[in-house]
Structure formats: C-alpha cells, structure tokens
Amino acid sequence: MSLDLGSRQRAMLAEMGLRIFEPLPHPGMDTPPEPARQAAGKPALSAGVVQPIQPAPREMAHEPVVSRAGIDLMEWDALEKAVASCRACQLCDGRRNTVFGVGDRHADWMIVGEAPGENEDLQGEPFVGQAGKLLDNMLKALGLDRHHKVYIANVLKCRPPGNRNPEPQEVAQCEPFLRRQVELLQPKIILAMGRFAIQSLLGSPEPIGKLRGRAHQYMGVPVVVTYHPAYLLRNLAEKSKAWADLCLALEVMRAQPVAPAR
Ligand code: SF4
C-alpha cells in the first residue's frame, strides 16, 4: 500500500530508525495537535449500578465488588472509578495506581497493551518511559498522538509484581473493564501490541509472527497485531515490521464505513 507522509512524519519515522525508500507526495495532512491532558471531572457513580466502595484493607478477600452486568452499564467516569476501587484479583495488593487508560474517548484508534510496568504503576498512565516515547513516535508517524484521535489501554489495569506474566484468572477478572472500554469507544481499529495483549484479545496461543499481516476481530472491531515498543527497543531490526503493521492498520481503518458523528 502507499502512505502519504509529511516532513514531520518522516522525521518521526527517522526517530523510529526507519527509512522511506520511495518518494511520496506531500499529503496536506493536518499537523497533529499538541498533547493536552483531558479534563479530569468525575461525576459520582450511577445509583443502582455500582456499589459504593471504601478503600479495603490488605487482608480483605479478592472478589468482584461490581457485577459484570453492572460494568456493562457503566459510562466512562463510573468505569474509571470502578477500576480505581477494584479488588477483584490479587494484583490490587501491590499496585500504587490503577492504570485505566488515556486518550480521546471518541477516537477511531485504540491501542491495547499488556499490563502496567513500574513507570506506568507510578504514573497511572499506560505506555510511559522509553517504550512510551517510541509508541508516541509511531503514532506521530501516522499523524496521531496519545491525546487526540487515539485511546490507549492495557488488558490489565494493575501491575503484576516484578512485571511477571499475568495469570489467567487475573485476565478473566479484568477483561470486563476492557470490553466495556471497547464498547464505549467503538473504535474503527484496535492495534494490539505485544504477545500477551494479542493472545488475550484474540484467544489464540499463536506467536505474533503467525498473526501479523491480516486483520482479526475483537467484539466486532478489526484488530491488527504488532510488536510491543519495549520489544522493538531491544530488537531494532523488527522496527520495519512494526511499520508495515501500522500501514496495514491504517489501511484497515480507512476501509471501515464512515460512522455518524459521535
Ligand atoms: S488487575 Fe483488574 S481485576 Fe485485578 S484488581 Fe486490578 S482492576 Fe481489578
């Protein structure tokens, strides 16, 4: 496929260590807006849907305090508060912050990663640190940024201790939150980053290499898979594959029917 690139996007590709070998016309694309935090107003939980939750002592049992049916009815702010109070699995014991997600709640693009790492746990935001910077550069190459036109979330909202792989029961407990985020966002494309996120979303044990290059589905939304930015930082030769995955995602996204304005 061909992809129109502006000078800024070319610069971003250069930051990713990628070169464009064929001349491409100037796209006339809008300059990406400067990053800006979303307003943080949070209304109270919906009465009758969510039980008020008090901070729980560490010895409290790990059990869902909000039903799956309750989660399925939540709007954004109630959902974020439910995650912040969640004690449904053991990961709540070691977290410093829950990591709900960040970005444009009307975005066409959704990025899904695995779980918070140390920096994410500290800051309460997904994809920060060096891997986050690389993701930002990848998004800029597409004329996007993490606060506009993109929403970023993880499969798990709390950090696994020592960055270990998540346990199946932790994924099962946390998945309703991600499902509701997808339902509320209604993205045109999900870009799943990293083996764990991909296998969780697609329910497939296949390695990334066998799942790349075509669109999959999650809740009716097309899913394109690629490598996690942290992996790309350790394996620079794979960046060209990641760029090909971004181009495929853009192609799939553009092929989606135009939805009514939200
Ligand atoms: S990882 Fe998910 S299910 Fe487990 S405590 Fe955190 S928010 Fe709840």
Residues whose N, C-alpha, C, O or C-beta is under 5 A from the ligand:
A	BS01	SF4	V83 C86 R87 A88 C89 L91 C92 L156 K157 C158 E170 Q173 C174
